[in-house]
Amino acid sequence: MIHELSETAQFITTTFRPEMLVTADKFYGVLFDNQKVSSIRTIRREEAQEFVDQVSTELKDQSMP
């Protein structure tokens, strides 16, 4: 659905779902420094995938007794 609608619309999603990385054109990372100030930068698809993989692993580890 998003692919079809993207011809006439723009979508901004926040997700940890790896399948969204396959169809996205651009990726942005939100970084936090020690002062609790965030900044946004463009990241590569590989960086986004590494982040999603890391979060998935952490969530799996937390759910294991």
Biopython code that builds the backbone (N, CA, C, O; Angstrom):
import numpy as np
from Bio.PDB.StructureBuilder import StructureBuilder

atoms = [
    (1, "MET", "N", (0.818, -1.181, 0.000)),
    (1, "MET", "CA", (0.000, 0.000, 0.000)),
    (1, "MET", "C", (0.871, 1.258, 0.000)),
    (1, "MET", "O", (0.627, 2.178, -0.781)),
    (2, "ILE", "N", (1.881, 1.304, 0.869)),
    (2, "ILE", "CA", (2.734, 2.491, 0.933)),
    (2, "ILE", "C", (3.447, 2.702, -0.399)),
    (2, "ILE", "O", (3.580, 3.832, -0.868)),
    (3, "HIS", "N", (3.902, 1.612, -1.002)),
    (3, "HIS", "CA", (4.596, 1.724, -2.286)),
    (3, "HIS", "C", (3.695, 2.365, -3.337)),
    (3, "HIS", "O", (4.132, 3.251, -4.071)),
    (4, "GLU", "N", (2.458, 1.930, -3.414)),
    (4, "GLU", "CA", (1.521, 2.493, -4.396)),
    (4, "GLU", "C", (1.243, 3.969, -4.116)),
    (4, "GLU", "O", (1.245, 4.791, -5.032)),
    (5, "LEU", "N", (1.009, 4.296, -2.864)),
    (5, "LEU", "CA", (0.678, 5.679, -2.510)),
    (5, "LEU", "C", (1.880, 6.614, -2.588)),
    (5, "LEU", "O", (1.711, 7.830, -2.677)),
    (6, "SER", "N", (3.080, 6.068, -2.557)),
    (6, "SER", "CA", (4.266, 6.914, -2.552)),
    (6, "SER", "C", (4.473, 7.663, -3.863)),
    (6, "SER", "O", (5.290, 8.581, -3.934)),
    (7, "GLU", "N", (3.740, 7.277, -4.892)),
    (7, "GLU", "CA", (3.833, 8.009, -6.152)),
    (7, "GLU", "C", (3.258, 9.417, -6.027)),
    (7, "GLU", "O", (3.668, 10.325, -6.750)),
    (8, "THR", "N", (2.309, 9.596, -5.111)),
    (8, "THR", "CA", (1.664, 10.906, -4.953)),
    (8, "THR", "C", (1.767, 11.459, -3.536)),
    (8, "THR", "O", (1.220, 12.522, -3.247)),
    (9, "ALA", "N", (2.462, 10.749, -2.653)),
    (9, "ALA", "CA", (2.548, 11.193, -1.259)),
    (9, "ALA", "C", (3.923, 10.844, -0.691)),
    (9, "ALA", "O", (4.660, 10.037, -1.259)),
    (10, "GLN", "N", (4.246, 11.456, 0.420)),
    (10, "GLN", "CA", (5.488, 11.187, 1.122)),
    (10, "GLN", "C", (5.143, 10.611, 2.487)),
    (10, "GLN", "O", (4.212, 11.078, 3.143)),
    (11, "PHE", "N", (5.882, 9.608, 2.913)),
    (11, "PHE", "CA", (5.634, 8.977, 4.204)),
    (11, "PHE", "C", (6.858, 9.110, 5.085)),
    (11, "PHE", "O", (7.988, 8.917, 4.637)),
    (12, "ILE", "N", (6.620, 9.437, 6.330)),
    (12, "ILE", "CA", (7.674, 9.454, 7.336)),
    (12, "ILE", "C", (7.251, 8.450, 8.390)),
    (12, "ILE", "O", (6.185, 8.582, 8.991)),
    (13, "THR", "N", (8.081, 7.452, 8.612)),
    (13, "THR", "CA", (7.743, 6.417, 9.589)),
    (13, "THR", "C", (8.839, 6.298, 10.626)),
    (13, "THR", "O", (10.011, 6.553, 10.348)),
    (14, "THR", "N", (8.449, 5.913, 11.799)),
    (14, "THR", "CA", (9.377, 5.582, 12.867)),
    (14, "THR", "C", (9.149, 4.114, 13.173)),
    (14, "THR", "O", (8.070, 3.720, 13.614)),
    (15, "THR", "N", (10.170, 3.312, 12.937)),
    (15, "THR", "CA", (9.949, 1.881, 13.075)),
    (15, "THR", "C", (11.246, 1.134, 13.343)),
    (15, "THR", "O", (12.337, 1.614, 13.039)),
    (16, "PHE", "N", (11.102, -0.028, 13.909)),
    (16, "PHE", "CA", (12.215, -0.962, 14.067)),
    (16, "PHE", "C", (11.973, -2.192, 13.212)),
    (16, "PHE", "O", (12.627, -3.216, 13.405)),
    (17, "ARG", "N", (11.050, -2.108, 12.275)),
    (17, "ARG", "CA", (10.701, -3.261, 11.448)),
    (17, "ARG", "C", (11.622, -3.319, 10.225)),
    (17, "ARG", "O", (11.669, -2.383, 9.428)),
    (18, "PRO", "N", (12.351, -4.426, 10.090)),
    (18, "PRO", "CA", (13.328, -4.516, 9.004)),
    (18, "PRO", "C", (12.718, -4.446, 7.610)),
    (18, "PRO", "O", (13.378, -3.975, 6.684)),
    (19, "GLU", "N", (11.483, -4.897, 7.433)),
    (19, "GLU", "CA", (10.885, -4.864, 6.100)),
    (19, "GLU", "C", (10.673, -3.437, 5.596)),
    (19, "GLU", "O", (10.600, -3.217, 4.387)),
    (20, "MET", "N", (10.575, -2.477, 6.496)),
    (20, "MET", "CA", (10.435, -1.085, 6.074)),
    (20, "MET", "C", (11.737, -0.557, 5.480)),
    (20, "MET", "O", (11.720, 0.351, 4.649)),
    (21, "LEU", "N", (12.852, -1.117, 5.900)),
    (21, "LEU", "CA", (14.142, -0.668, 5.380)),
    (21, "LEU", "C", (14.312, -1.025, 3.908)),
    (21, "LEU", "O", (15.065, -0.369, 3.188)),
    (22, "VAL", "N", (13.623, -2.049, 3.472)),
    (22, "VAL", "CA", (13.740, -2.500, 2.086)),
    (22, "VAL", "C", (13.143, -1.476, 1.126)),
    (22, "VAL", "O", (13.663, -1.280, 0.028)),
    (23, "THR", "N", (12.062, -0.826, 1.529)),
    (23, "THR", "CA", (11.356, 0.070, 0.621)),
    (23, "THR", "C", (11.690, 1.547, 0.809)),
    (23, "THR", "O", (11.337, 2.366, -0.039)),
    (24, "ALA", "N", (12.356, 1.898, 1.890)),
    (24, "ALA", "CA", (12.627, 3.310, 2.165)),
    (24, "ALA", "C", (13.708, 3.873, 1.246)),
    (24, "ALA", "O", (14.625, 3.161, 0.837)),
    (25, "ASP", "N", (13.586, 5.156, 0.930)),
    (25, "ASP", "CA", (14.572, 5.852, 0.100)),
    (25, "ASP", "C", (15.655, 6.529, 0.928)),
    (25, "ASP", "O", (16.820, 6.570, 0.535)),
    (26, "LYS", "N", (15.255, 7.057, 2.076)),
    (26, "LYS", "CA", (16.176, 7.810, 2.920)),
    (26, "LYS", "C", (16.045, 7.331, 4.362)),
    (26, "LYS", "O", (14.993, 6.853, 4.785)),
    (27, "PHE", "N", (17.142, 7.471, 5.103)),
    (27, "PHE", "CA", (17.173, 7.042, 6.495)),
    (27, "PHE", "C", (17.791, 8.151, 7.335)),
    (27, "PHE", "O", (18.767, 8.786, 6.937)),
    (28, "TYR", "N", (17.201, 8.367, 8.502)),
    (28, "TYR", "CA", (17.698, 9.394, 9.402)),
    (28, "TYR", "C", (17.906, 8.788, 10.777)),
    (28, "TYR", "O", (17.100, 7.985, 11.247)),
    (29, "GLY", "N", (18.991, 9.179, 11.411)),
    (29, "GLY", "CA", (19.263, 8.746, 12.772)),
    (29, "GLY", "C", (19.093, 9.918, 13.716)),
    (29, "GLY", "O", (19.457, 11.048, 13.389)),
    (30, "VAL", "N", (18.544, 9.650, 14.880)),
    (30, "VAL", "CA", (18.411, 10.682, 15.910)),
    (30, "VAL", "C", (19.451, 10.373, 16.969)),
    (30, "VAL", "O", (19.441, 9.295, 17.563)),
    (31, "LEU", "N", (20.346, 11.315, 17.204)),
    (31, "LEU", "CA", (21.456, 11.142, 18.138)),
    (31, "LEU", "C", (21.242, 12.026, 19.352)),
    (31, "LEU", "O", (20.715, 13.134, 19.243)),
    (32, "PHE", "N", (21.653, 11.530, 20.511)),
    (32, "PHE", "CA", (21.524, 12.282, 21.754)),
    (32, "PHE", "C", (22.913, 12.479, 22.347)),
    (32, "PHE", "O", (23.705, 11.539, 22.410)),
    (33, "ASP", "N", (23.208, 13.709, 22.784)),
    (33, "ASP", "CA", (24.485, 13.929, 23.459)),
    (33, "ASP", "C", (24.268, 13.944, 24.967)),
    (33, "ASP", "O", (23.158, 13.700, 25.439)),
    (34, "ASN", "N", (25.304, 14.225, 25.708)),
    (34, "ASN", "CA", (25.225, 14.200, 27.178)),
    (34, "ASN", "C", (24.317, 15.284, 27.753)),
    (34, "ASN", "O", (23.896, 15.187, 28.905)),
    (35, "GLN", "N", (24.016, 16.295, 26.981)),
    (35, "GLN", "CA", (23.171, 17.385, 27.455)),
    (35, "GLN", "C", (21.692, 17.140, 27.161)),
    (35, "GLN", "O", (20.863, 18.033, 27.340)),
    (36, "LYS", "N", (21.365, 15.939, 26.714)),
    (36, "LYS", "CA", (19.993, 15.560, 26.367)),
    (36, "LYS", "C", (19.439, 16.394, 25.217)),
    (36, "LYS", "O", (18.249, 16.706, 25.163)),
    (37, "VAL", "N", (20.325, 16.739, 24.315)),
    (37, "VAL", "CA", (19.933, 17.465, 23.123)),
    (37, "VAL", "C", (20.036, 16.499, 21.954)),
    (37, "VAL", "O", (21.052, 15.823, 21.793)),
    (38, "SER", "N", (19.010, 16.431, 21.154)),
    (38, "SER", "CA", (19.034, 15.507, 20.023)),
    (38, "SER", "C", (19.432, 16.227, 18.745)),
    (38, "SER", "O", (19.219, 17.429, 18.589)),
    (39, "SER", "N", (20.010, 15.466, 17.849)),
    (39, "SER", "CA", (20.319, 15.964, 16.508)),
    (39, "SER", "C", (19.956, 14.872, 15.513)),
    (39, "SER", "O", (19.915, 13.690, 15.854)),
    (40, "ILE", "N", (19.699, 15.278, 14.302)),
    (40, "ILE", "CA", (19.280, 14.337, 13.271)),
    (40, "ILE", "C", (20.318, 14.357, 12.164)),
    (40, "ILE", "O", (20.786, 15.420, 11.756)),
    (41, "ARG", "N", (20.674, 13.178, 11.683)),
    (41, "ARG", "CA", (21.592, 13.096, 10.556)),
    (41, "ARG", "C", (21.146, 11.994, 9.605)),
    (41, "ARG", "O", (20.479, 11.041, 10.010)),
    (42, "THR", "N", (21.514, 12.132, 8.359)),
    (42, "THR", "CA", (21.229, 11.109, 7.368)),
    (42, "THR", "C", (22.163, 9.931, 7.613)),
    (42, "THR", "O", (23.354, 10.119, 7.863)),
    (43, "ILE", "N", (21.623, 8.714, 7.540)),
    (43, "ILE", "CA", (22.446, 7.521, 7.699)),
    (43, "ILE", "C", (22.246, 6.608, 6.493)),
    (43, "ILE", "O", (21.269, 6.728, 5.755)),
    (44, "ARG", "N", (23.192, 5.699, 6.314)),
    (44, "ARG", "CA", (23.103, 4.732, 5.218)),
    (44, "ARG", "C", (22.136, 3.620, 5.595)),
    (44, "ARG", "O", (21.861, 3.394, 6.773)),
    (45, "ARG", "N", (21.626, 2.932, 4.591)),
    (45, "ARG", "CA", (20.719, 1.800, 4.801)),
    (45, "ARG", "C", (21.380, 0.759, 5.712)),
    (45, "ARG", "O", (20.720, 0.178, 6.575)),
    (46, "GLU", "N", (22.676, 0.526, 5.520)),
    (46, "GLU", "CA", (23.396, -0.460, 6.335)),
    (46, "GLU", "C", (23.413, -0.069, 7.812)),
    (46, "GLU", "O", (23.266, -0.925, 8.685)),
    (47, "GLU", "N", (23.592, 1.213, 8.088)),
    (47, "GLU", "CA", (23.565, 1.690, 9.476)),
    (47, "GLU", "C", (22.183, 1.487, 10.086)),
    (47, "GLU", "O", (22.061, 1.077, 11.240)),
    (48, "ALA", "N", (21.150, 1.775, 9.314)),
    (48, "ALA", "CA", (19.784, 1.588, 9.806)),
    (48, "ALA", "C", (19.529, 0.113, 10.094)),
    (48, "ALA", "O", (18.913, -0.223, 11.105)),
    (49, "GLN", "N", (19.998, -0.768, 9.215)),
    (49, "GLN", "CA", (19.805, -2.202, 9.409)),
    (49, "GLN", "C", (20.553, -2.690, 10.648)),
    (49, "GLN", "O", (20.024, -3.502, 11.407)),
    (50, "GLU", "N", (21.761, -2.210, 10.855)),
    (50, "GLU", "CA", (22.526, -2.578, 12.048)),
    (50, "GLU", "C", (21.783, -2.163, 13.317)),
    (50, "GLU", "O", (21.736, -2.916, 14.290)),
    (51, "PHE", "N", (21.208, -0.970, 13.300)),
    (51, "PHE", "CA", (20.457, -0.493, 14.461)),
    (51, "PHE", "C", (19.243, -1.367, 14.727)),
    (51, "PHE", "O", (18.993, -1.758, 15.867)),
    (52, "VAL", "N", (18.489, -1.675, 13.680)),
    (52, "VAL", "CA", (17.298, -2.522, 13.833)),
    (52, "VAL", "C", (17.698, -3.903, 14.348)),
    (52, "VAL", "O", (17.028, -4.461, 15.217)),
    (53, "ASP", "N", (18.781, -4.451, 13.817)),
    (53, "ASP", "CA", (19.253, -5.762, 14.279)),
    (53, "ASP", "C", (19.644, -5.718, 15.758)),
    (53, "ASP", "O", (19.336, -6.640, 16.514)),
    (54, "GLN", "N", (20.315, -4.657, 16.159)),
    (54, "GLN", "CA", (20.740, -4.506, 17.557)),
    (54, "GLN", "C", (19.531, -4.413, 18.484)),
    (54, "GLN", "O", (19.501, -5.070, 19.525)),
    (55, "VAL", "N", (18.548, -3.615, 18.122)),
    (55, "VAL", "CA", (17.345, -3.469, 18.947)),
    (55, "VAL", "C", (16.607, -4.805, 19.039)),
    (55, "VAL", "O", (16.137, -5.179, 20.114)),
    (56, "SER", "N", (16.505, -5.514, 17.937)),
    (56, "SER", "CA", (15.824, -6.814, 17.938)),
    (56, "SER", "C", (16.516, -7.792, 18.868)),
    (56, "SER", "O", (15.857, -8.517, 19.614)),
    (57, "THR", "N", (17.838, -7.818, 18.827)),
    (57, "THR", "CA", (18.604, -8.698, 19.701)),
    (57, "THR", "C", (18.399, -8.336, 21.163)),
    (57, "THR", "O", (18.218, -9.220, 22.001)),
    (58, "GLU", "N", (18.426, -7.051, 21.476)),
    (58, "GLU", "CA", (18.232, -6.602, 22.856)),
    (58, "GLU", "C", (16.838, -6.966, 23.363)),
    (58, "GLU", "O", (16.681, -7.391, 24.508)),
    (59, "LEU", "N", (15.837, -6.799, 22.516)),
    (59, "LEU", "CA", (14.474, -7.148, 22.930)),
    (59, "LEU", "C", (14.331, -8.650, 23.164)),
    (59, "LEU", "O", (13.647, -9.066, 24.099)),
    (60, "LYS", "N", (14.956, -9.452, 22.341)),
    (60, "LYS", "CA", (14.918, -10.899, 22.521)),
    (60, "LYS", "C", (15.600, -11.290, 23.828)),
    (60, "LYS", "O", (15.096, -12.135, 24.567)),
    (61, "ASP", "N", (16.757, -10.668, 24.113)),
    (61, "ASP", "CA", (17.483, -10.973, 25.344)),
    (61, "ASP", "C", (16.682, -10.596, 26.588)),
    (61, "ASP", "O", (16.734, -11.298, 27.598)),
    (62, "GLN", "N", (15.945, -9.495, 26.518)),
    (62, "GLN", "CA", (15.137, -9.049, 27.654)),
    (62, "GLN", "C", (13.956, -9.970, 27.896)),
    (62, "GLN", "O", (13.514, -10.128, 29.035)),
    (63, "SER", "N", (13.445, -10.575, 26.847)),
    (63, "SER", "CA", (12.258, -11.423, 27.012)),
    (63, "SER", "C", (12.599, -12.832, 27.468)),
    (63, "SER", "O", (11.711, -13.591, 27.854)),
    (64, "MET", "N", (13.874, -13.185, 27.428)),
    (64, "MET", "CA", (14.289, -14.517, 27.876)),
    (64, "MET", "C", (14.462, -14.515, 29.390)),
    (64, "MET", "O", (15.055, -13.591, 29.946)),
    (65, "PRO", "N", (13.945, -15.551, 30.064)),
    (65, "PRO", "CA", (14.087, -15.606, 31.543)),
    (65, "PRO", "C", (15.494, -15.899, 31.983)),
    (65, "PRO", "O", (15.763, -15.974, 33.182)),
]
sb = StructureBuilder()
sb.init_structure("model")
sb.init_model(0)
sb.init_chain("A")
sb.init_seg("    ")
for serial, (resi, resn, name, xyz) in enumerate(atoms, 1):
    if name == "N":
        sb.init_residue(resn, " ", resi, " ")
    sb.init_atom(name, np.array(xyz, "f"), 0.0, 1.0, " ", f" {name:<3s}", serial, name[0])
structure = sb.get_structure()
